Amino acid sequence: MKIKQISVFLENKKGRLYEALKVLQGERVNIRALSIADTSEFGILRMIVDKPEEAKKALEENGFTAKLTNVVAVGVKDEPGGLAAVLAYLYEADLNVEYVYAFVKKAGEEAIVVMRTSNLEKTISVLQEKGVKIFSFEELLNF
């Protein structure tokens, strides 16, 4: 099951992240997970939100460059080696992991790992075959 992620290009300057999040607040978009990768010049804000299409539209209307991308969200044991075990399946299937970010609801319980790989369909197939929990959009919003 693929999840829609919104990616937003941000100049790396004071207030830019705040401005983007203020736009989402104004549209009553709830952020469930986020990650920022940055350089000295710019950053990429990646988010799982409850209303991805509305978020993209609102951000673009306010001068931000935004894109919807498919990712997969999987359940990982919240223990040492939990993520490595899942990544081993992808390594064995010759899949490249482009990026990941994670969050937990309560320490010691299941962590959610959001990832983009070189082939999402194959990733989903491999992980389902190995019994890894793959979250639907609705499940992710209610985690």
Secondary structure, DSSP 8 states (H G I E B T S, - for coil): --EEEEEEEEESSTTHHHHHHHHHHHTT--EEEEEEEE-SSEEEEEEEES-HHHHHHHHHHTT-EEEEEEEEEEEE-SSTTHHHHHHHHHHHTT--EEEEEEEESSTTS-EEEEEEES-HHHHHHHHHHTT--B--HHHHHT-
